[in-house]
Amino acid sequence: MGKFMVIVLDGFGVGYMKDVSVVRPQDMGSNTCKHILENSPNLKLKTLERLGLMNALGEEIGLMKFAKGATFGKAELTHFGADTFFGHQEIMGTKPMKPLREPFSKYIDEVYNLLKKEGYDVEYIEGKEAKLLMVNGALTVADNIETDLGQAVNVTASLELMPFSEVLKVGKLVRSIVMVPRVITFGGEDITKEDILNAIEEKPNGFIGVNAPKSGVYNKGYQCRHLGYGVDPNVQVPTILGEASIDVTLLGKVADVVINEKGKSISWVDTAEVLQLTLDEMDKIDTGFICTNVQETDLSGHAENVERYAEKLSIADKYIEKIIEKLKDDDILLIMADHGNDPTVGHSKHTRECVPLLIYGKNVKSANLGTRKTLSDVGATVADFLKVNRPENGESFLNLIR
């Protein structure tokens, strides 16, 4: 055995899924990879080209051509919508459940009563048309107003006033009641109660929340935990590997969204730096699992900025070449995405697209994996490679590539 490495180019889809006309009509026509290349005629991603990116896309564009002898495929999303959090849970082997999308106002009284019962000092903060909760004068519980409304509840805290361990306890109590996809529990240092209150904003249809960037919560000492609906870490690859005393390292945004209690998790954003951390980790692990999320591609999609997206892909492409050079005989590298984020589609949100699967290893044979039905096939393949129990969801394709 060796290392199985997964690099997730966040938001780098290869074409909208067949169901978008029904479930996400705003994503019709989206194809992140194709549209970035079409709008960047001088862009040459030689490493991704060599790995079969255009084979996975199904056409040649500009300077980018098909690769001979590549091992490639693509995968559909099983999770509902197009989401980084649930995309990564799916990659790790979770069979996604369908949560509701609702304003926090539906649950606010129930959460208020539970927190009071648990001994917290809780008060309602009234807006013009809705209200949120303030707990111990240190954190708020309210809607996430920075994503599709109704998808998440935010627990936004000053870590000057409450330690993150206590903030997380509040988040878990909220998670036990609400049925939205995520409860995002986070906090930062050097912010006050007033900073949080001054960042409150209201949205149509009864949504109210804290504008997190405006509050200053990200500026210093940021800590975060995403608590997902119906997510059991015990059926996921990191926990299964950890229980078997096999090394697991999660780098970048995946460290924020996937539970890895027996492994190493390092949050990072900058593309070059997170991929350099990946190179460094390769020296520390002979047998194990490394998963890296390259977040700045996704951030460029949200900004609807093709030029910046192409720049981040170019940086990633150069580092992936270095990673390939460093692979040992038994190692496997897989490049993929978690959804799309087409900066040309006309909105700034994720797009529901199939994702590429680009696989390389010195002992990996050329193969076309076709279209896999779920991202969980990756997690199942990791488990198969490292000879541990399979996760809850997914079918291994190891036999097709070894």
ChimeraX attribute file (.defattr): number of C-alpha atoms within 10 A of each C-alpha:
attribute: neighborCount
match mode: 1-to-1
recipient: residues
	/A:1	13
	/A:2	17
	/A:3	24
	/A:4	24
	/A:5	24
	/A:6	25
	/A:7	21
	/A:8	27
	/A:9	26
	/A:10	27
	/A:11	34
	/A:12	30
	/A:13	31
	/A:14	29
	/A:15	27
	/A:16	24
	/A:17	23
	/A:18	13
	/A:19	12
	/A:20	18
	/A:21	13
	/A:22	9
	/A:23	13
	/A:24	16
	/A:25	12
	/A:26	16
	/A:27	24
	/A:28	19
	/A:29	18
	/A:30	26
	/A:31	27
	/A:32	28
	/A:33	23
	/A:34	21
	/A:35	19
	/A:36	22
	/A:37	20
	/A:38	13
	/A:39	14
	/A:40	18
	/A:41	12
	/A:42	11
	/A:43	19
	/A:44	18
	/A:45	19
	/A:46	17
	/A:47	18
	/A:48	21
	/A:49	22
	/A:50	21
	/A:51	23
	/A:52	28
	/A:53	31
	/A:54	22
	/A:55	23
	/A:56	26
	/A:57	22
	/A:58	14
	/A:59	12
	/A:60	16
	/A:61	18
	/A:62	13
	/A:63	15
	/A:64	21
	/A:65	17
	/A:66	19
	/A:67	17
	/A:68	12
	/A:69	13
	/A:70	22
	/A:71	26
	/A:72	27
	/A:73	23
	/A:74	26
	/A:75	28
	/A:76	22
	/A:77	25
	/A:78	19
	/A:79	22
	/A:80	16
	/A:81	18
	/A:82	21
	/A:83	21
	/A:84	22
	/A:85	20
	/A:86	28
	/A:87	25
	/A:88	25
	/A:89	28
	/A:90	27
	/A:91	27
	/A:92	29
	/A:93	30
	/A:94	28
	/A:95	24
	/A:96	20
	/A:97	15
	/A:98	14
	/A:99	16
	/A:100	14
	/A:101	16
	/A:102	20
	/A:103	23
	/A:104	29
	/A:105	17
	/A:106	11
	/A:107	14
	/A:108	20
	/A:109	14
	/A:110	14
	/A:111	23
	/A:112	21
	/A:113	12
	/A:114	18
	/A:115	17
	/A:116	14
	/A:117	10
	/A:118	10
	/A:119	9
	/A:120	16
	/A:121	14
	/A:122	19
	/A:123	15
	/A:124	15
	/A:125	13
	/A:126	11
	/A:127	15
	/A:128	9
	/A:129	12
	/A:130	18
	/A:131	21
	/A:132	23
	/A:133	22
	/A:134	24
	/A:135	21
	/A:136	15
	/A:137	18
	/A:138	22
	/A:139	27
	/A:140	26
	/A:141	29
	/A:142	25
	/A:143	31
	/A:144	26
	/A:145	22
	/A:146	13
	/A:147	12
	/A:148	11
	/A:149	18
	/A:150	19
	/A:151	22
	/A:152	29
	/A:153	28
	/A:154	24
	/A:155	28
	/A:156	28
	/A:157	33
	/A:158	28
	/A:159	25
	/A:160	16
	/A:161	17
	/A:162	17
	/A:163	15
	/A:164	21
	/A:165	10
	/A:166	11
	/A:167	23
	/A:168	21
	/A:169	12
	/A:170	21
	/A:171	23
	/A:172	15
	/A:173	15
	/A:174	25
	/A:175	21
	/A:176	12
	/A:177	13
	/A:178	24
	/A:179	23
	/A:180	20
	/A:181	27
	/A:182	24
	/A:183	28
	/A:184	24
	/A:185	26
	/A:186	24
	/A:187	29
	/A:188	24
	/A:189	20
	/A:190	14
	/A:191	21
	/A:192	21
	/A:193	18
	/A:194	11
	/A:195	16
	/A:196	24
	/A:197	17
	/A:198	13
	/A:199	15
	/A:200	20
	/A:201	15
	/A:202	18
	/A:203	13
	/A:204	9
	/A:205	10
	/A:206	17
	/A:207	23
	/A:208	27
	/A:209	29
	/A:210	26
	/A:211	21
	/A:212	20
	/A:213	11
	/A:214	13
	/A:215	23
	/A:216	20
	/A:217	25
	/A:218	17
	/A:219	12
	/A:220	13
	/A:221	13
	/A:222	16
	/A:223	17
	/A:224	20
	/A:225	20
	/A:226	20
	/A:227	23
	/A:228	23
	/A:229	21
	/A:230	15
	/A:231	20
	/A:232	15
	/A:233	19
	/A:234	16
	/A:235	18
	/A:236	29
	/A:237	30
	/A:238	33
	/A:239	23
	/A:240	20
	/A:241	24
	/A:242	17
	/A:243	15
	/A:244	14
	/A:245	12
	/A:246	18
	/A:247	20
	/A:248	24
	/A:249	23
	/A:250	26
	/A:251	24
	/A:252	25
	/A:253	24
	/A:254	26
	/A:255	21
	/A:256	19
	/A:257	22
	/A:258	24
	/A:259	22
	/A:260	23
	/A:261	13
	/A:262	18
	/A:263	18
	/A:264	14
	/A:265	22
	/A:266	15
	/A:267	17
	/A:268	20
	/A:269	16
	/A:270	13
	/A:271	21
	/A:272	16
	/A:273	14
	/A:274	23
	/A:275	26
	/A:276	16
	/A:277	16
	/A:278	23
	/A:279	18
	/A:280	12
	/A:281	15
	/A:282	21
	/A:283	9
	/A:284	9
	/A:285	16
	/A:286	16
	/A:287	17
	/A:288	23
	/A:289	27
	/A:290	23
	/A:291	23
	/A:292	27
	/A:293	28
	/A:294	28
	/A:295	22
	/A:296	23
	/A:297	26
	/A:298	26
	/A:299	21
	/A:300	22
	/A:301	28
	/A:302	18
	/A:303	16
	/A:304	20
	/A:305	17
	/A:306	21
	/A:307	15
	/A:308	16
	/A:309	24
	/A:310	21
	/A:311	16
	/A:312	22
	/A:313	23
	/A:314	18
	/A:315	14
	/A:316	24
	/A:317	18
	/A:318	16
	/A:319	21
	/A:320	21
	/A:321	14
	/A:322	15
	/A:323	18
	/A:324	17
	/A:325	9
	/A:326	13
	/A:327	20
	/A:328	15
	/A:329	13
	/A:330	15
	/A:331	23
	/A:332	25
	/A:333	21
	/A:334	20
	/A:335	22
	/A:336	26
	/A:337	29
	/A:338	32
	/A:339	36
	/A:340	31
	/A:341	33
	/A:342	37
	/A:343	28
	/A:344	18
	/A:345	20
	/A:346	11
	/A:347	16
	/A:348	18
	/A:349	24
	/A:350	27
	/A:351	33
	/A:352	35
	/A:353	33
	/A:354	29
	/A:355	35
	/A:356	31
	/A:357	27
	/A:358	26
	/A:359	23
	/A:360	23
	/A:361	19
	/A:362	14
	/A:363	13
	/A:364	19
	/A:365	15
	/A:366	16
	/A:367	15
	/A:368	19
	/A:369	17
	/A:370	12
	/A:371	16
	/A:372	20
	/A:373	15
	/A:374	22
	/A:375	33
	/A:376	32
	/A:377	23
	/A:378	27
	/A:379	28
	/A:380	26
	/A:381	22
	/A:382	29
	/A:383	25
	/A:384	18
	/A:385	22
	/A:386	19
	/A:387	12
	/A:388	16
	/A:389	15
	/A:390	22
	/A:391	27
	/A:392	19
	/A:393	22
	/A:394	23
	/A:395	20
	/A:396	18
	/A:397	17
	/A:398	16
	/A:399	9
	/A:400	13
	/A:401	18
	/A:402	14
